Amino acid sequence: MELGESENAPLQAQVVLSFQSYPTTRCVLLEVQVPAALAQPGQSVGSAVFDCFEAALGAEVRIWSYTQPRFQKELNLTQQLPDCRGLQVRDSIQKCRALPWLNVSADGDDVRLVLDVSEEQRFSLLLYWNQAQGASKPRWHSNLTGPQNITLSHTDLVPCLCIQVWPLEPDSVRTSFCPFRKDPRAHRNLWRTARLSLLPLRNWKLEAPCSLQAEVVLCWQAPGGGPCQPLAPPMLRENVTMNKILKFPLLKEHPNLCVQVSNWEKLQIQECPWADSLGPLKNDVLLVETRGPQDNRSLCALEPHGCTPLPSRVSTLQPGAHLKVLPLGDSSHPLAWQRAARLGEQLLQDLHSGQCVQLWDGDDLGALWTCPLDKYIHRRWALVWLACLLLAAVLFVFLFLKKDRVKAAPTRGRAVLLLHSADGAGFERAVGALASALGRLPLRVAVDLWSRQELSAQGPLAWVHGQRRQTLQEGGVVVLLFSPGAAALCREWLQGGAAAPGNHDPHDAFPASLNCVLPDFLQGRAPGCYVVACFDGLLPPDAVPAPFRAVPVYSLPSQMPDFLRCLQGRRASRPGRLLADRAEQVSRALQPALDSCFLSPGAPGPVTGPE
């Protein structure tokens, strides 16, 4: 309250009332005066009543009120108004008497909607998702006549699925209600449909039909199974908003970094979003750095039992930065301590020499580093592998001499070499997703995305030539994955020879692959050894250059079953249902990356046909 010109003048204040009810919002400003004699400290002096807001029957409204200046806490509440189902409203409002009446009953596992309507009455029925963010999303709408029994599958139920009915009359009253908010089946279905989507520039969002309480945290998944170990930094465990674009606070991605989504401390979703584009899990160790006062830094190696401190006798990480033992994990575990003592100094030397990669830097909170362990494992097991190879050679000779008594051993998966053009990060994510999904089938997949180190060391031409020769010698198949960029490059080669080297990425293996595979197509040796594929909506099959259409051409994922049958060759003697299930799995893994490819800023534009 504000004082007037004299002490006896009335006290006055302004009250803001905000009324929100989809699709309208109203706001009013009230001025309230109180006699000075009634204004006693700590006592209520009265109340204000405002009854000029209007809302539809059954609407959900939000009322927000505060004073100017704000003397106390604001009023913020959500109110569900009564609808025509209430007896008092039904008797007092004439339009409610002609409203269709709806009952919900069980029909086995499914749900039955029973509408009690006279035979000549026409009405509308709408099913929609009542989403907290944004407008409601319609799911099904129909105009009906007379009594109706409608069955809903239990798989379609979600907590925010609501029903709205109204007569087909001018200015008719609509009644809405959401009967599945507490249905356990609806909550299970909601988590089944929730999906973590990876977007460009390390952005992501959690997509779900309804808003839900969820906590998201990053975790580290070591190869060989075992639980994914949560990492408090860099993402604190906190609630997230559905269908909102968020950003991973990372400096670099890693295939072993995964995302866990929990609800009421129960794990609902765990995905490793970078495994498709960066390849399978790596045998790397994660170093957790903790920073304290006076630039003191502590390091520990994250292992399945906990975080094992590295040896404290190693001097410093940086000049003036002292290293101490971090009291995390069970250092009394003998195997863990032996491993830390054996590799601790080497890991710190790798960290000094720049062989480790920094994934996250949280300033005062610390940092995360990943260091490869392959060289240590190879060095330790070199003699063991040599002995195993010698034993395998002796066993092979023995089985060869006794082959008439030994049944044929099961064959390995067929080798598949995937060749593609570098058409941007979005297209490479789609290629990585396809390669990862095929690798989970009885197929041995090779792709340049997973062999960048070998590709740089050997050169693109030598790497493609060696992989092609090995694949064809093993009876495998080479897949040419055409994109708009690959089709344009092929046309340059066919019309006027090789394109200028400066026009292409030096790490792009596709120009080198044309040197190796084009003679096979021109000389008629390609059938049976090659397959051509392209992505739906990105390149139509008839836009593939004519010489390459001498072998089967498949558009993915629409022709995924035929594509898998061709890749497996004679091994495709599988039940039809099993092949269909595998095709569905590969298509489901490919589709999110393909959708992201179309949304990427540098994604190649679709091609409508051959020039």
C-alpha positions as CSV (number, residue, x, y, z in Angstrom):
1,M,0.0,0.0,0.0
2,E,1.1,3.6,-0.7
3,L,0.4,6.5,1.7
4,G,-1.7,9.4,0.5
5,E,-1.1,13.1,0.9
6,S,-2.0,12.9,4.6
7,E,-1.9,10.3,7.3
8,N,-5.7,9.9,7.3
9,A,-5.8,9.5,3.5
10,P,-6.8,6.0,2.4
11,L,-4.1,3.5,1.5
12,Q,-4.1,2.2,-2.1
13,A,-2.5,-0.5,-4.2
14,Q,-2.8,-2.1,-7.6
15,V,-3.7,-5.8,-8.1
16,V,-2.9,-7.6,-11.4
17,L,-5.1,-10.5,-12.4
18,S,-4.1,-12.8,-15.3
19,F,-6.6,-15.4,-16.6
20,Q,-5.3,-18.0,-19.1
21,S,-7.6,-20.6,-20.7
22,Y,-6.7,-22.0,-24.1
23,P,-7.1,-20.4,-26.6
24,T,-7.7,-17.1,-24.8
25,T,-5.8,-15.0,-22.3
26,R,-7.1,-11.9,-20.4
27,C,-5.5,-9.6,-18.0
28,V,-6.9,-6.8,-15.8
29,L,-5.5,-4.2,-13.4
30,L,-7.6,-3.4,-10.3
31,E,-7.0,-0.4,-8.0
32,V,-7.9,-1.1,-4.3
33,Q,-8.3,1.5,-1.6
34,V,-8.4,0.8,2.1
35,P,-9.2,3.3,4.9
36,A,-6.1,4.1,6.9
37,A,-7.8,3.3,10.1
38,L,-8.3,-0.4,9.0
39,A,-4.8,-1.0,7.9
40,Q,-3.2,-2.6,11.0
41,P,0.1,-4.5,10.7
42,G,-0.3,-8.3,10.3
43,Q,-4.1,-8.2,9.9
44,S,-6.3,-8.8,6.9
45,V,-8.4,-5.8,5.9
46,G,-10.7,-7.5,3.4
47,S,-11.0,-9.2,0.0
48,A,-11.6,-8.3,-3.6
49,V,-14.0,-10.2,-5.8
50,F,-13.8,-10.1,-9.6
51,D,-16.3,-12.2,-11.6
52,C,-16.0,-10.9,-15.1
53,F,-13.8,-13.7,-16.6
54,E,-15.5,-16.2,-18.9
55,A,-14.3,-19.7,-19.8
56,A,-15.7,-22.8,-21.5
57,L,-17.2,-25.6,-19.5
58,G,-14.6,-28.1,-18.5
59,A,-11.7,-25.8,-19.4
60,E,-8.5,-25.8,-17.4
61,V,-7.6,-22.2,-16.4
62,R,-4.5,-20.6,-14.8
63,I,-5.1,-17.7,-12.5
64,W,-2.1,-15.5,-11.6
65,S,-2.3,-12.5,-9.3
66,Y,0.1,-10.1,-7.6
67,T,0.2,-6.6,-6.2
68,Q,2.1,-3.5,-7.5
69,P,4.4,-3.0,-5.6
70,R,4.6,-6.7,-4.6
71,F,4.1,-6.8,-0.9
72,Q,3.8,-10.5,-0.6
73,K,4.0,-13.7,-2.6
74,E,2.1,-13.9,-5.9
75,L,-1.0,-16.1,-6.3
76,N,-0.5,-18.8,-9.0
77,L,-2.9,-21.7,-9.3
78,T,-4.5,-23.9,-12.0
79,Q,-8.2,-24.7,-11.7
80,Q,-10.3,-27.3,-13.6
81,L,-13.8,-25.9,-14.2
82,P,-16.8,-28.2,-14.0
83,D,-18.3,-29.5,-17.2
84,C,-21.7,-30.8,-18.3
85,R,-21.0,-34.1,-16.5
86,G,-21.8,-32.4,-13.2
87,L,-25.4,-32.7,-12.1
88,Q,-25.6,-29.1,-11.0
89,V,-24.2,-27.8,-14.3
90,R,-26.3,-30.2,-16.3
91,D,-29.5,-29.0,-14.7
92,S,-28.8,-25.3,-14.8
93,I,-27.4,-25.0,-18.4
94,Q,-29.8,-25.9,-21.2
95,K,-27.2,-26.7,-23.7
96,C,-25.9,-29.5,-21.5
97,R,-29.2,-31.3,-21.8
98,A,-28.6,-32.1,-25.5
99,L,-24.9,-33.1,-25.1
100,P,-23.9,-36.6,-26.0
101,W,-23.0,-38.6,-22.9
102,L,-19.9,-40.7,-22.9
103,N,-18.9,-43.7,-20.8
104,V,-15.5,-45.4,-20.7
105,S,-15.4,-49.2,-20.0
106,A,-13.0,-52.0,-20.3
107,D,-13.0,-54.4,-23.2
108,G,-10.5,-57.0,-22.3
109,D,-7.1,-55.3,-22.7
110,D,-8.6,-52.6,-24.8
111,V,-11.0,-49.7,-23.9
112,R,-14.5,-49.2,-25.2
113,L,-16.1,-45.7,-25.6
114,V,-19.9,-45.9,-25.3
115,L,-21.8,-42.8,-26.5
116,D,-25.4,-42.6,-25.3
117,V,-27.0,-40.5,-28.1
118,S,-30.4,-40.6,-29.8
119,E,-30.6,-42.2,-33.2
120,E,-31.2,-39.0,-35.1
121,Q,-28.7,-36.8,-33.2
122,R,-25.5,-35.9,-35.0
123,F,-22.3,-35.1,-33.0
124,S,-18.5,-34.8,-33.3
125,L,-16.0,-36.9,-31.4
126,L,-12.3,-35.7,-31.1
127,L,-9.4,-37.6,-29.6
128,Y,-6.4,-35.4,-28.9
129,W,-3.1,-35.1,-26.9
130,N,-3.4,-32.4,-24.2
131,Q,0.2,-31.3,-24.3
132,A,1.5,-29.0,-21.6
133,Q,3.8,-27.1,-24.1
134,G,1.9,-25.6,-27.0
135,A,-1.5,-26.3,-28.4
136,S,-3.3,-29.6,-28.2
137,K,-2.5,-32.1,-30.9
138,P,-5.5,-33.8,-32.6
139,R,-5.2,-37.5,-33.1
140,W,-8.6,-38.6,-34.6
141,H,-11.8,-36.7,-35.4
142,S,-15.1,-37.9,-36.8
143,N,-18.7,-36.8,-37.2
144,L,-21.1,-39.5,-36.1
145,T,-24.8,-40.2,-35.8
146,G,-26.8,-42.1,-33.1
147,P,-25.4,-44.4,-30.5
148,Q,-21.8,-45.5,-31.0
149,N,-19.4,-48.1,-29.5
150,I,-15.8,-47.2,-30.3
151,T,-12.9,-49.5,-29.3
152,L,-9.5,-48.1,-28.5
153,S,-6.4,-50.3,-28.5
154,H,-4.5,-50.4,-25.2
155,T,-1.3,-49.6,-27.2
156,D,-2.8,-46.2,-28.1
157,L,-3.4,-45.1,-24.6
158,V,-1.2,-42.3,-23.1
159,P,-1.8,-40.2,-20.0
160,C,-2.6,-37.0,-22.0
161,L,-5.0,-38.7,-24.4
162,C,-8.3,-36.7,-24.0
163,I,-11.8,-37.0,-25.5
164,Q,-14.0,-34.2,-26.6
165,V,-17.6,-34.5,-27.7
166,W,-20.2,-31.9,-28.8
167,P,-23.5,-31.8,-30.8
168,L,-23.3,-30.6,-34.4
169,E,-25.3,-27.4,-33.6
170,P,-24.3,-23.7,-33.7
171,D,-22.6,-22.5,-30.5
172,S,-22.8,-26.0,-29.0
173,V,-21.1,-26.8,-25.7
174,R,-18.0,-29.0,-25.8
175,T,-17.2,-31.4,-23.0
176,S,-13.6,-32.7,-22.6
177,F,-12.1,-35.1,-20.2
178,C,-8.9,-37.1,-19.9
179,P,-9.7,-40.5,-18.3
180,F,-6.2,-42.1,-18.7
181,R,-4.1,-39.8,-16.6
182,K,-3.6,-42.5,-13.9
183,D,-3.8,-45.6,-16.1
184,P,-0.7,-47.7,-15.6
185,R,-0.9,-49.0,-19.2
186,A,-0.9,-45.4,-20.5
187,H,2.2,-44.5,-18.5
188,R,4.0,-47.7,-19.9
189,N,3.0,-46.7,-23.4
190,L,4.3,-43.2,-22.9
191,W,7.8,-44.4,-22.1
192,R,7.7,-46.9,-25.0
193,T,7.1,-44.0,-27.4
194,A,9.6,-41.6,-25.8
195,R,12.7,-41.1,-28.0
196,L,16.0,-39.4,-27.6
197,S,16.8,-37.5,-30.8
198,L,20.3,-36.3,-31.6
199,L,20.4,-33.0,-33.6
200,P,23.2,-31.1,-35.3
201,L,25.7,-29.1,-33.3
202,R,25.5,-31.4,-30.3
203,N,21.8,-30.5,-29.7
204,W,19.3,-33.0,-28.6
205,K,15.7,-33.3,-27.4
206,L,13.6,-35.9,-25.6
207,E,10.4,-36.5,-27.7
208,A,7.2,-37.8,-26.1
209,P,3.5,-37.3,-26.7
210,C,2.9,-36.0,-23.2
211,S,4.9,-34.1,-20.6
212,L,6.5,-36.3,-18.0
213,Q,8.9,-36.1,-15.1
214,A,12.3,-37.2,-16.3
215,E,15.9,-36.8,-15.3
216,V,18.8,-37.0,-17.8
217,V,22.4,-37.8,-17.1
218,L,25.4,-38.7,-19.1
219,C,27.1,-42.1,-18.4
220,W,30.2,-44.0,-19.5
221,Q,29.7,-47.4,-21.1
222,A,32.7,-49.7,-21.1
223,P,33.0,-52.4,-23.8
224,G,32.1,-55.9,-22.8
225,G,28.9,-55.1,-21.0
226,G,28.4,-54.0,-17.4
227,P,26.4,-51.1,-16.1
228,C,26.7,-47.6,-17.6
229,Q,28.4,-45.5,-14.9
230,P,26.7,-42.1,-14.4
231,L,28.8,-38.9,-14.7
232,A,27.5,-36.1,-12.5
233,P,29.4,-33.5,-14.3
234,P,29.0,-32.4,-17.0
235,M,25.2,-32.8,-16.8
236,L,23.8,-32.5,-13.4
237,R,20.8,-34.8,-12.7
238,E,17.9,-32.5,-13.1
239,N,14.4,-32.5,-14.7
240,V,14.2,-31.9,-18.4
241,T,11.4,-30.4,-20.6
242,M,9.9,-32.7,-23.2
243,N,10.2,-31.7,-26.9
244,K,12.6,-28.8,-26.1
245,I,15.9,-28.5,-27.9
246,L,18.8,-28.7,-25.4
247,K,22.6,-28.8,-25.8
248,F,25.2,-31.3,-24.6
249,P,28.0,-29.4,-22.8
250,L,30.8,-31.4,-24.5
251,L,33.9,-30.4,-26.3
252,K,34.0,-33.7,-28.3
253,E,31.8,-36.7,-28.8
254,H,32.7,-40.3,-28.0
255,P,31.0,-43.6,-28.8
256,N,31.2,-44.7,-25.1
257,L,29.3,-41.7,-23.9
258,C,25.6,-42.7,-23.4
259,V,22.5,-40.9,-22.1
260,Q,20.3,-42.3,-19.3
261,V,16.7,-41.1,-18.8
262,S,15.1,-41.9,-15.4
263,N,11.7,-41.4,-13.8
264,W,11.3,-41.7,-10.1
265,E,14.8,-43.3,-9.9
266,K,13.8,-46.0,-12.4
267,L,15.9,-46.2,-15.6
268,Q,13.6,-45.9,-18.6
269,I,15.8,-45.1,-21.6
270,Q,19.5,-45.7,-22.2
271,E,21.0,-44.8,-25.6
272,C,24.5,-44.2,-26.9
273,P,23.7,-41.6,-29.5
274,W,27.2,-41.3,-31.0
275,A,27.8,-45.1,-31.5
276,D,26.3,-45.0,-35.0
277,S,28.4,-42.2,-36.4
278,L,31.7,-42.9,-34.5
279,G,31.6,-46.7,-34.6
280,P,31.3,-49.4,-31.9
281,L,32.4,-48.9,-28.3
282,K,36.2,-48.3,-27.9
283,N,38.6,-49.8,-25.4
284,D,39.4,-46.4,-23.9
285,V,39.7,-45.4,-20.2
286,L,38.0,-42.3,-18.9
287,L,40.0,-40.1,-16.6
288,V,38.1,-37.9,-14.1
289,E,39.9,-34.7,-13.1
290,T,38.9,-32.8,-10.0
291,R,40.2,-29.3,-9.4
292,G,40.7,-27.9,-5.9
293,P,42.1,-24.7,-4.4
294,Q,45.6,-23.5,-5.3
295,D,45.3,-25.2,-8.7
296,N,45.6,-28.7,-7.1
297,R,44.3,-31.4,-9.5
298,S,43.4,-35.0,-8.8
299,L,42.9,-37.8,-11.3
300,C,41.2,-41.1,-11.1
301,A,40.5,-43.8,-13.7
302,L,36.8,-44.7,-14.0
303,E,36.5,-48.5,-13.8
304,P,33.5,-50.9,-13.2
305,H,34.0,-50.9,-9.4
306,G,34.4,-47.2,-9.1
307,C,37.0,-44.5,-9.7
308,T,40.6,-45.8,-9.0
309,P,43.1,-43.1,-8.1
310,L,46.2,-42.8,-10.2
311,P,49.7,-43.1,-8.6
312,S,50.5,-40.0,-6.5
313,R,54.2,-40.1,-7.2
314,V,53.8,-38.7,-10.7
315,S,54.8,-35.1,-10.4
316,T,52.4,-32.7,-12.1
317,L,49.8,-32.3,-14.8
318,Q,50.8,-28.7,-15.6
319,P,53.6,-26.5,-14.3
320,G,52.6,-25.6,-10.7
321,A,49.6,-28.0,-10.6
322,H,50.2,-30.6,-7.9
323,L,48.7,-34.0,-8.2
324,K,47.2,-35.9,-5.3
325,V,45.3,-39.1,-4.8
326,L,41.6,-38.8,-5.2
327,P,39.7,-40.8,-2.5
328,L,37.1,-42.3,-4.9
329,G,36.3,-45.9,-5.5
330,D,37.5,-49.0,-3.6
331,S,41.3,-48.7,-3.8
332,S,41.6,-51.8,-1.6
333,H,40.3,-53.9,-4.5
334,P,43.5,-55.8,-5.5
335,L,42.9,-56.1,-9.3
336,A,41.9,-52.4,-9.5
337,W,45.0,-51.3,-7.6
338,Q,47.3,-53.5,-9.7
339,R,45.8,-52.0,-12.9
340,A,46.2,-48.5,-11.6
341,A,49.8,-49.1,-10.5
342,R,50.6,-50.8,-13.8
343,L,49.1,-48.2,-16.2
344,G,48.9,-45.1,-14.0
345,E,52.2,-43.6,-15.0
346,Q,51.8,-44.4,-18.7
347,L,48.3,-42.9,-18.7
348,L,49.6,-39.6,-17.2
349,Q,52.5,-39.6,-19.7
350,D,49.9,-40.0,-22.5
351,L,48.0,-37.1,-21.0
352,H,51.1,-34.9,-21.0
353,S,52.0,-35.9,-24.6
354,G,48.6,-35.0,-26.0
355,Q,47.5,-38.6,-26.8
356,C,44.4,-38.3,-24.7
357,V,41.3,-36.4,-25.8
358,Q,39.5,-33.9,-23.6
359,L,35.7,-34.5,-23.7
360,W,34.6,-31.8,-21.2
361,D,36.1,-28.8,-19.3
362,G,34.0,-27.5,-16.4
363,D,36.5,-24.8,-15.2
364,D,36.4,-25.2,-11.4
365,L,34.4,-28.4,-11.5
366,G,37.0,-30.4,-13.3
367,A,37.4,-32.2,-16.7
368,L,37.0,-35.5,-18.4
369,W,39.7,-37.1,-20.6
370,T,39.7,-40.3,-22.6
371,C,42.9,-42.3,-23.3
372,P,43.2,-45.3,-25.6
373,L,44.3,-48.6,-24.0
374,D,44.7,-50.7,-27.2
375,K,48.5,-50.3,-27.3
376,Y,48.9,-51.6,-23.7
377,I,46.6,-54.5,-24.3
378,H,48.4,-55.4,-27.5
379,R,51.8,-55.2,-25.9
380,R,50.8,-57.4,-23.0
381,W,49.0,-60.1,-25.0
382,A,51.4,-60.3,-28.0
383,L,53.0,-63.5,-26.9
384,V,49.6,-65.0,-25.8
385,W,48.2,-64.2,-29.3
386,L,51.2,-65.7,-30.9
387,A,50.8,-68.9,-28.9
388,C,47.1,-69.0,-29.8
389,L,47.8,-68.5,-33.5
390,L,50.3,-71.3,-33.4
391,L,47.8,-73.6,-31.6
392,A,45.1,-72.6,-34.1
393,A,47.4,-73.4,-37.0
394,V,48.2,-76.9,-35.6
395,L,44.5,-77.4,-35.0
396,F,43.7,-76.3,-38.6
397,V,46.2,-78.7,-40.1
398,F,44.7,-81.5,-37.9
399,L,41.1,-80.7,-39.0
400,F,42.2,-80.4,-42.6
401,L,43.7,-83.9,-42.5
402,K,40.6,-85.3,-40.8
403,K,38.1,-83.3,-42.8
404,D,36.1,-86.4,-43.8
405,R,35.3,-86.9,-40.1
406,V,34.5,-83.4,-39.2
407,K,31.3,-81.6,-40.1
408,A,31.5,-78.2,-41.7
409,A,31.8,-75.4,-39.1
410,P,29.3,-72.6,-39.2
411,T,30.3,-69.9,-41.6
412,R,30.9,-66.3,-40.5
413,G,28.8,-63.4,-41.6
414,R,29.3,-62.3,-45.1
415,A,31.7,-59.4,-45.6
416,V,30.2,-56.1,-46.7
417,L,32.2,-53.1,-47.9
418,L,30.3,-49.8,-47.8
419,L,31.5,-47.1,-50.1
420,H,30.0,-43.6,-50.0
421,S,30.8,-39.9,-50.8
422,A,31.4,-37.4,-48.1
423,D,28.3,-35.2,-48.5
424,G,28.4,-33.5,-45.1
425,A,28.0,-34.5,-41.4
426,G,24.3,-35.3,-41.6
427,F,24.8,-37.7,-44.5
428,E,27.8,-39.3,-42.7
429,R,25.6,-39.9,-39.6
430,A,23.1,-41.7,-41.8
431,V,25.8,-43.8,-43.3
432,G,27.2,-44.6,-39.8
433,A,23.7,-45.6,-38.6
434,L,23.2,-47.9,-41.5
435,A,26.6,-49.5,-41.0
436,S,26.1,-50.0,-37.3
437,A,22.6,-51.6,-37.9
438,L,24.0,-53.9,-40.5
439,G,26.9,-54.8,-38.2
440,R,24.4,-56.2,-35.6
441,L,23.2,-58.7,-38.2
442,P,25.3,-61.7,-39.4
443,L,27.3,-59.4,-41.6
444,R,30.9,-58.1,-41.3
445,V,30.8,-54.4,-42.3
446,A,33.7,-52.2,-43.3
447,V,33.3,-48.5,-43.8
448,D,35.8,-45.6,-44.0
449,L,34.2,-43.8,-41.1
450,W,35.5,-46.5,-38.7
451,S,39.0,-46.6,-40.3
452,R,40.0,-43.0,-40.5
453,Q,43.5,-43.7,-39.0
454,E,44.2,-46.5,-41.5
455,L,42.8,-44.4,-44.3
456,S,45.1,-41.5,-43.5
457,A,48.1,-43.8,-43.1
458,Q,47.6,-45.8,-46.4
459,G,45.9,-43.2,-48.5
460,P,42.3,-43.5,-49.9
461,L,43.3,-45.4,-53.1
462,A,45.4,-48.1,-51.4
463,W,42.8,-48.5,-48.6
464,V,39.8,-48.9,-51.0
465,H,41.8,-51.3,-53.2
466,G,42.9,-53.5,-50.3
467,Q,39.4,-53.6,-48.7
468,R,37.7,-54.4,-52.1
469,R,40.1,-57.2,-52.9
470,Q,39.7,-58.7,-49.4
471,T,35.9,-58.4,-49.5
472,L,35.6,-60.1,-53.0
473,Q,38.1,-62.8,-52.2
474,E,36.0,-63.8,-49.1
475,G,32.9,-63.9,-51.3
476,G,31.5,-60.7,-49.9
477,V,29.7,-57.8,-51.6
478,V,30.6,-54.1,-52.2
479,V,27.8,-51.6,-51.6
480,L,27.9,-48.3,-53.5
481,L,25.8,-45.9,-51.5
482,F,24.9,-43.1,-53.9
483,S,24.1,-39.5,-52.8
484,P,23.6,-36.4,-54.9
485,G,27.3,-35.7,-54.5
486,A,28.3,-39.2,-55.6
487,A,26.1,-39.1,-58.6
488,A,27.5,-35.7,-59.7
489,L,31.0,-37.0,-59.2
490,C,30.3,-40.1,-61.3
491,R,28.9,-38.0,-64.1
492,E,32.1,-35.9,-64.1
493,W,34.2,-39.1,-64.5
494,L,32.0,-40.6,-67.2
495,Q,31.9,-37.3,-69.2
496,G,35.3,-35.9,-69.0
497,G,37.6,-38.0,-66.8
498,A,38.5,-37.5,-63.2
499,A,37.4,-34.3,-61.5
500,A,40.0,-31.8,-60.2
501,P,41.5,-33.0,-57.0
502,G,40.9,-29.7,-55.3
503,N,37.1,-30.0,-55.6
504,H,36.8,-32.9,-53.1
505,D,37.6,-33.7,-49.5
506,P,41.1,-35.2,-49.3
507,H,39.8,-37.8,-46.8
508,D,36.9,-38.7,-49.1
509,A,37.4,-42.3,-50.3
510,F,34.7,-42.3,-52.9
511,P,36.8,-40.7,-55.8
512,A,39.5,-43.3,-55.1
513,S,36.8,-46.1,-55.1
514,L,35.8,-45.1,-58.7
515,N,39.3,-46.0,-59.9
516,C,38.8,-49.5,-58.5
517,V,35.1,-50.3,-59.2
518,L,34.4,-48.5,-62.5
519,P,36.4,-51.0,-64.6
520,D,34.4,-53.9,-63.2
521,F,31.1,-52.2,-64.3
522,L,32.4,-51.2,-67.7
523,Q,33.8,-54.8,-68.4
524,G,30.7,-56.6,-67.1
525,R,32.2,-58.1,-63.9
526,A,30.0,-56.2,-61.4
527,P,26.9,-58.5,-61.2
528,G,27.1,-60.7,-58.2
529,C,29.8,-58.6,-56.6
530,Y,28.2,-55.2,-56.3
531,V,25.0,-53.7,-55.0
532,V,23.9,-50.0,-55.4
533,A,21.7,-48.2,-52.8
534,C,20.4,-44.7,-52.1
535,F,18.3,-43.1,-49.4
536,D,14.6,-42.4,-49.8
537,G,13.9,-38.7,-50.5
538,L,17.6,-37.9,-51.1
539,L,18.2,-39.6,-54.5
540,P,15.8,-41.5,-56.6
541,P,17.1,-44.8,-58.1
542,D,16.8,-43.5,-61.7
543,A,19.2,-40.7,-60.8
544,V,22.0,-43.3,-60.4
545,P,24.3,-43.1,-63.4
546,A,23.5,-45.7,-66.1
547,P,26.6,-47.9,-65.9
548,F,26.0,-48.6,-62.2
549,R,22.4,-49.7,-62.8
550,A,23.8,-53.0,-64.2
551,V,23.4,-54.4,-60.7
552,P,20.4,-54.2,-58.4
553,V,19.6,-50.7,-57.1
554,Y,17.7,-50.4,-53.8
555,S,16.1,-47.3,-52.2
556,L,16.4,-47.4,-48.4
557,P,14.6,-47.9,-46.1
558,S,11.6,-48.6,-48.3
559,Q,13.3,-51.6,-50.0
560,M,15.1,-52.8,-46.9
561,P,13.9,-56.5,-47.0
562,D,15.1,-57.0,-50.6
563,F,18.4,-55.2,-49.8
564,L,19.2,-57.5,-46.9
565,R,18.2,-60.6,-48.9
566,C,20.7,-59.5,-51.6
567,L,23.5,-58.8,-49.0
568,Q,23.1,-62.2,-47.4
569,G,23.2,-64.0,-50.8
570,R,22.9,-67.8,-50.5
571,R,22.9,-67.4,-46.7
572,A,19.4,-65.7,-47.0
573,S,17.6,-69.0,-46.5
574,R,15.9,-67.6,-43.4
575,P,12.2,-67.7,-42.4
576,G,10.4,-64.8,-44.0
577,R,9.3,-63.4,-40.7
578,L,12.9,-63.3,-39.3
579,L,14.1,-61.4,-42.4
580,A,11.2,-59.0,-42.1
581,D,12.0,-58.4,-38.4
582,R,15.6,-57.7,-39.2
583,A,14.6,-55.3,-42.0
584,E,12.4,-53.5,-39.5
585,Q,15.2,-53.2,-37.0
586,V,17.6,-51.8,-39.5
587,S,15.0,-49.3,-40.8
588,R,14.1,-48.2,-37.3
589,A,17.8,-47.5,-36.5
590,L,18.3,-45.7,-39.8
591,Q,15.2,-43.4,-39.8
592,P,16.3,-41.0,-37.0
593,A,19.7,-40.4,-38.6
594,L,18.0,-39.9,-42.0
595,D,15.6,-37.4,-40.5
596,S,18.5,-35.6,-38.9
597,C,20.2,-35.6,-42.3
598,F,17.4,-33.6,-43.9
599,L,17.4,-31.1,-41.0
600,S,21.2,-30.5,-41.1
601,P,22.3,-27.1,-42.5
602,G,24.9,-28.8,-44.8
603,A,22.8,-31.7,-45.8
604,P,22.8,-32.5,-49.6
605,G,19.6,-31.4,-51.4
606,P,17.3,-34.0,-52.9
607,V,17.6,-35.0,-56.5
608,T,14.5,-35.6,-58.5
609,G,15.9,-37.5,-61.5
610,P,18.7,-37.9,-63.9
611,E,19.9,-34.9,-65.8
